[in-house]
Amino acid sequence: MKKIILFLLAAAIVGGGAVGYYMWNKPHKDMSKADAVFAVDADALFLEYEADENAADAKYLGKVVAVSGTVAQVLPGDKTTVVLATENGIFGVKCELDPFSDVEFPDYQPGDKVTLKGECSGFLGDVVLMRCVPAE
């Protein structure tokens, strides 16, 4: 009985390690080929989150969303972030550009009209989209 328990324990450890290794080395989803589930204006997306965050999360969270708007600012760094303006004036829609994408990103400037698509990760004062690429 002791040998069976040790064998099952060893099998669980090896299996868990194999799954962990696979998940760690799993290739990233190519966002340039992902279809947007929703296409929305930056103001409309922000207003939905501002009005009812839980309902907006149920609709958008974890889904690929194409958002259109005017660039308010570009935040350089390890991951460049393009902030789209909203009527709020203080908060907007933050689109973190996808560092894993082979897409050629334009040189975004404040005032540019853009449509970006990315995975919605929720509301933190701003609506946040991760791994964004230009929408076609």
Rosetta silent file (secondary structure, phi, psi, omega in degrees, C-alpha in Angstrom):
SEQUENCE: MKKIILFLLAAAIVGGGAVGYYMWNKPHKDMSKADAVFAVDADALFLEYEADENAADAKYLGKVVAVSGTVAQVLPGDKTTVVLATENGIFGVKCELDPFSDVEFPDYQPGDKVTLKGECSGFLGDVVLMRCVPAE
SCORE:     score description
SCORE:     0.000 S_00000001
   1 L     0.000  -39.278  179.766    0.000    0.000    0.000 S_00000001
   2 H   -62.744  -39.055  179.933    2.877    2.336    0.847 S_00000001
   3 H   -66.319  -36.134 -179.940    4.445    1.748   -2.603 S_00000001
   4 H   -67.206  -43.793  179.492    1.167    2.611   -4.347 S_00000001
   5 H   -64.173  -43.115  177.576    0.837    5.893   -2.440 S_00000001
   6 H   -63.272  -40.494  178.310    4.471    6.805   -3.182 S_00000001
   7 H   -63.050  -45.388  179.786    3.968    5.940   -6.867 S_00000001
   8 H   -64.931  -38.915  177.164    0.804    8.111   -7.059 S_00000001
   9 H   -64.075  -44.774  178.182    2.549   10.966   -5.276 S_00000001
  10 H   -63.772  -40.391  179.289    5.533   10.782   -7.658 S_00000001
  11 H   -64.584  -39.662  178.817    3.188   10.632  -10.678 S_00000001
  12 H   -65.485  -40.222  178.867    1.320   13.721   -9.422 S_00000001
  13 H   -65.414  -46.259  179.527    4.581   15.643   -8.957 S_00000001
  14 H   -64.434  -43.538  179.241    5.877   14.685  -12.416 S_00000001
  15 H   -63.239  -43.443  178.075    2.497   15.471  -14.020 S_00000001
  16 H   -63.440  -39.617  177.534    2.282   18.820  -12.249 S_00000001
  17 H   -64.837  -39.850  179.441    5.809   19.673  -13.336 S_00000001
  18 H   -65.504  -42.363  178.428    5.016   18.775  -16.946 S_00000001
  19 H   -64.996  -43.159  177.976    1.886   20.959  -16.955 S_00000001
  20 H   -60.718  -43.348  178.796    3.827   23.822  -15.344 S_00000001
  21 H   -62.075  -43.803  179.295    6.611   23.528  -17.924 S_00000001
  22 H   -61.916  -47.121 -178.096    4.067   23.548  -20.777 S_00000001
  23 H   -65.049  -37.087 -179.822    2.246   26.601  -19.405 S_00000001
  24 H   -65.882  -37.524 -176.096    5.514   28.502  -18.820 S_00000001
  25 H   -99.921    7.153 -179.611    6.679   27.888  -22.404 S_00000001
  26 L   -63.963  131.705 -179.908    3.284   28.213  -24.061 S_00000001
  27 L   -68.104  150.655  179.467    3.461   30.662  -26.992 S_00000001
  28 L   -74.898  147.456  175.586    1.505   33.900  -26.677 S_00000001
  29 L   -64.033  133.992  178.776   -1.701   34.352  -28.647 S_00000001
  30 L   -77.246  101.544 -175.627   -1.044   36.444  -31.772 S_00000001
  31 L   -65.802  -24.712 -179.720   -3.212   39.483  -31.083 S_00000001
  32 L   -68.341  -22.087  179.618   -2.848   40.749  -34.650 S_00000001
  33 L  -101.916   -5.617 -179.557   -4.832   37.705  -35.820 S_00000001
  34 L   -75.060  139.868  176.709   -7.358   37.708  -32.960 S_00000001
  35 L   -86.855  134.542  177.011  -10.884   38.798  -33.788 S_00000001
  36 L   -73.462  132.264  177.765  -12.347   41.535  -31.631 S_00000001
  37 L   -77.462  -33.538  179.186  -15.499   40.437  -29.827 S_00000001
  38 E  -132.271  146.095  170.952  -16.583   44.070  -29.415 S_00000001
  39 E  -122.029  123.315 -172.355  -15.828   47.303  -31.287 S_00000001
  40 E  -147.804  153.172  174.964  -16.484   50.399  -29.191 S_00000001
  41 E   -76.809  147.681 -178.680  -15.575   54.066  -28.872 S_00000001
  42 H   -57.040  -42.720  178.617  -13.255   54.984  -25.980 S_00000001
  43 H   -61.955  -44.736 -178.286  -15.887   57.279  -24.424 S_00000001
  44 H   -64.815  -41.699  178.746  -18.593   54.620  -24.586 S_00000001
  45 H   -63.404  -46.242  179.734  -16.328   51.961  -23.057 S_00000001
  46 H   -61.537  -44.414 -178.815  -15.254   54.283  -20.249 S_00000001
  47 H   -64.033  -35.950  176.395  -18.854   55.343  -19.517 S_00000001
  48 H   -62.683  -44.224  179.122  -19.984   51.703  -19.301 S_00000001
  49 H   -67.980  -38.980 -179.025  -17.282   50.993  -16.721 S_00000001
  50 H   -67.310  -36.659 -178.310  -17.972   54.197  -14.831 S_00000001
  51 H   -73.157  -44.057 -177.450  -21.728   53.485  -14.681 S_00000001
  52 L  -156.141   92.976 -176.117  -21.520   49.814  -13.608 S_00000001
  53 H   -59.889  -41.011 -178.385  -18.111   48.185  -13.285 S_00000001
  54 H   -64.661  -42.988  178.496  -19.506   44.709  -12.536 S_00000001
  55 H   -65.740  -40.844  179.191  -21.763   44.690  -15.600 S_00000001
  56 H   -66.683  -40.384  175.514  -18.943   46.004  -17.800 S_00000001
  57 H   -60.045  -43.228  179.540  -16.560   43.344  -16.433 S_00000001
  58 H   -60.646  -32.985 -178.082  -19.127   40.655  -17.216 S_00000001
  59 H   -83.736  -44.006 -169.210  -19.311   41.970  -20.784 S_00000001
  60 H  -109.230  -28.982 -170.888  -15.676   42.861  -21.588 S_00000001
  61 L   -55.966  126.158  178.302  -13.236   41.330  -19.076 S_00000001
  62 L    80.581    0.354 -178.693  -10.810   38.885  -20.704 S_00000001
  63 L  -104.146  156.035  177.243  -12.226   39.501  -24.181 S_00000001
  64 E   -81.391  123.660 -176.373  -10.550   41.113  -27.189 S_00000001
  65 E  -124.143  133.244  173.001  -12.000   44.597  -27.657 S_00000001
  66 E   -96.687  123.270 -177.232  -11.355   47.052  -30.501 S_00000001
  67 E  -123.131  133.400 -179.240  -11.474   50.598  -29.156 S_00000001
  68 E  -110.883  143.685  178.112  -11.404   53.797  -31.212 S_00000001
  69 E   177.668 -171.407 -179.789  -10.449   57.212  -29.962 S_00000001
  70 E  -104.358  132.857  179.247   -8.028   60.101  -29.901 S_00000001
  71 E   -66.991  122.555  176.202   -4.559   59.664  -28.426 S_00000001
  72 E   -90.239  -41.935  178.036   -4.259   61.798  -25.287 S_00000001
  73 E  -160.276  160.876  176.311   -0.720   60.746  -24.423 S_00000001
  74 E  -120.432  122.792 -178.982    1.901   58.090  -25.044 S_00000001
  75 E  -103.517  105.819 -179.443    3.671   56.670  -21.990 S_00000001
  76 L   -74.759  163.070  178.050    7.043   55.184  -22.968 S_00000001
  77 L   159.373 -161.662  177.220    8.675   52.421  -20.965 S_00000001
  78 L   -58.245  -37.719  176.927    9.263   48.683  -21.082 S_00000001
  79 L  -127.030  109.008 -179.408    5.753   48.423  -22.465 S_00000001
  80 L   -63.026  135.963  179.207    4.593   51.512  -24.329 S_00000001
  81 E  -120.851  129.884  176.208    1.094   52.602  -23.329 S_00000001
  82 E  -103.770  122.940  179.904   -1.212   54.691  -25.503 S_00000001
  83 E  -100.804  123.502  178.044   -3.861   56.544  -23.502 S_00000001
  84 E   -94.016  135.640 -176.878   -7.076   57.343  -25.374 S_00000001
  85 L   -71.468  148.876  171.682   -8.941   60.461  -24.283 S_00000001
  86 L  -131.673  170.606  178.903  -12.448   60.396  -22.839 S_00000001
  87 L   -66.175  -17.288  179.517  -14.885   63.142  -21.879 S_00000001
  88 L   -58.281  -37.338  178.172  -13.869   62.519  -18.251 S_00000001
  89 L    87.002  -31.809  179.729  -10.728   64.571  -18.871 S_00000001
  90 L  -101.638  -48.360 -178.621   -8.720   62.880  -16.111 S_00000001
  91 L  -105.738  159.788 -179.653   -9.119   59.184  -16.849 S_00000001
  92 L  -151.031 -147.347  177.577   -9.245   57.387  -20.182 S_00000001
  93 E  -116.231  115.826 -179.849   -8.577   54.063  -21.842 S_00000001
  94 E   -92.744  123.051  179.487   -5.015   52.775  -21.420 S_00000001
  95 E  -113.440  104.915  178.778   -3.854   50.521  -24.252 S_00000001
  96 E   -81.988  118.966 -176.849   -0.610   48.712  -23.427 S_00000001
  97 E   -68.506  144.305 -174.040    1.076   47.815  -26.730 S_00000001
  98 L   -75.363  111.990  179.887    1.885   44.122  -27.256 S_00000001
  99 L   -73.737  -13.423 -178.110    5.620   43.496  -26.801 S_00000001
 100 L   -94.789   -3.046 -175.909    5.239   39.978  -28.270 S_00000001
 101 L   -83.921  146.631  175.102    3.692   41.148  -31.537 S_00000001
 102 L   -91.316    6.351 -178.496    5.551   41.292  -34.836 S_00000001
 103 L   -70.657  141.469  175.495    3.314   44.194  -35.874 S_00000001
 104 L   -84.554  116.096 -179.074    5.007   47.435  -36.850 S_00000001
 105 L   -87.103  135.605  174.162    3.596   50.123  -34.551 S_00000001
 106 L   -67.838  167.235  176.010    3.182   53.664  -35.884 S_00000001
 107 L   -85.264   89.354 -176.550    4.725   56.549  -33.993 S_00000001
 108 L   -66.039  137.491  179.513    1.606   57.509  -32.038 S_00000001
 109 L  -130.711  147.936  175.756    1.264   61.203  -31.226 S_00000001
 110 L   -53.811  135.941 -178.323   -1.312   63.080  -29.129 S_00000001
 111 L    98.861  -17.700  178.406   -4.274   64.030  -31.315 S_00000001
 112 L   -66.525  139.387  172.371   -3.992   60.965  -33.597 S_00000001
 113 E   -89.916  124.411 -175.944   -7.244   59.099  -34.277 S_00000001
 114 E  -137.652  159.932  168.473   -6.585   55.382  -33.739 S_00000001
 115 E  -129.981  119.169  179.523   -8.293   52.036  -33.349 S_00000001
 116 E  -120.061  149.290  174.442   -6.460   49.503  -31.215 S_00000001
 117 E  -124.419  143.076 -179.379   -7.524   46.052  -30.136 S_00000001
 118 E  -166.313  177.574 -178.540   -6.427   44.223  -27.035 S_00000001
 119 E   -87.594  124.647 -178.653   -7.572   42.106  -24.115 S_00000001
 120 E   -72.766  127.190  178.954   -9.635   44.001  -21.564 S_00000001
 121 E  -115.636   11.918  171.494   -8.249   43.612  -18.056 S_00000001
 122 E   113.170 -159.540 -169.944  -10.715   45.826  -16.218 S_00000001
 123 E  -126.408  118.563  177.249  -11.070   49.225  -14.614 S_00000001
 124 L  -131.484   57.045 -170.689   -8.442   50.917  -12.450 S_00000001
 125 L    84.857  -49.820  169.823   -9.567   54.517  -12.764 S_00000001
 126 L  -103.991  155.184  168.086   -8.774   54.011  -16.433 S_00000001
 127 E   -80.021  134.669 -174.055  -10.108   51.151  -18.519 S_00000001
 128 E  -115.342  126.499  173.180   -7.076   48.945  -19.220 S_00000001
 129 E  -115.866  131.421 -178.390   -6.449   46.934  -22.392 S_00000001
 130 E  -105.213  155.199  174.380   -3.394   44.670  -22.523 S_00000001
 131 E    55.118   47.602 -176.416   -1.362   43.401  -25.486 S_00000001
 132 E   -79.453  146.541  174.027   -2.826   45.936  -27.920 S_00000001
 133 E  -137.447  160.394  175.367   -2.147   46.045  -31.647 S_00000001
 134 E   -61.258  134.850  176.709   -3.590   48.264  -34.377 S_00000001
 135 L   -82.369  149.446 -178.296   -7.034   47.032  -35.437 S_00000001
 136 L   -95.251    0.000    0.000   -7.607   46.512  -39.129 S_00000001
